[in-house]
């Protein structure tokens, strides 16, 4: 039993240290966002053209932050909802037996290149640097696609089990979605695009929240970490001491 207290205490201390590190990153992000002002896409385009003459192509890099929306030349079409989008993940689960056990019978996921635009122009986004954020941001829709259900050839249930029904789910980021974005406008890959920063600790952020909402959520997360880390550390330390004294 004593060793269990010690192990639990050590785990809590480790979690506290990791949370502290994560909190430092969030605070750094918050500092960058508080100090930044919104930009216009046309300004990035014009500055990039000027940089071609003075620095040569491939050397332009500048921080961009703006309230924009998604557009795309080549759109994805979500298989269930038939929605034009730049990302989707569609799933169909079969509910089997009295316990309604879920069996995945269909899954498909797709990204496409996309642009962000404001009232002055548009710019390509290096979405490969944002895959995890995009997946988290995608809205989840359940059972809204019955009209398209007949299009899928689904496998037959095994062992003669009773099929109770099907659950349809789709995560999408539609074309036209408003976005707050913070990243680096650069032509390092040939075309002007928004991408992650290659140097420094500035974040690459994409969010369906406004800047004010995003900063507010970040502040709440930092505050929770500031309160939670010391508590977690001291509880972990107390468990370790209690475990050693109990041996």
ABEGO torsion letter per residue (X at the ends): XAAAAAAAAAAAAAAAAAAAAAAAAAAAAAAAAAABBBBBAAAAAAAAAAAAAAAEBGABBBBBBBBBBBBBABBBBBAAAGBBBABBBBBBBBBBEAAGBBBBABBBBBBBBBBBBBAAEBBBBBAAAAAAAAAAABBBBBGAAAAAAAABBBBBBBGGBBBAEBBBBBBBBBBGBBBBBBBBBBAAAGBBBBBBBABEABBBBBBABBAAAAAAAAAAAAAAAAAAAAAAAAAAAAAAAAAAAAX
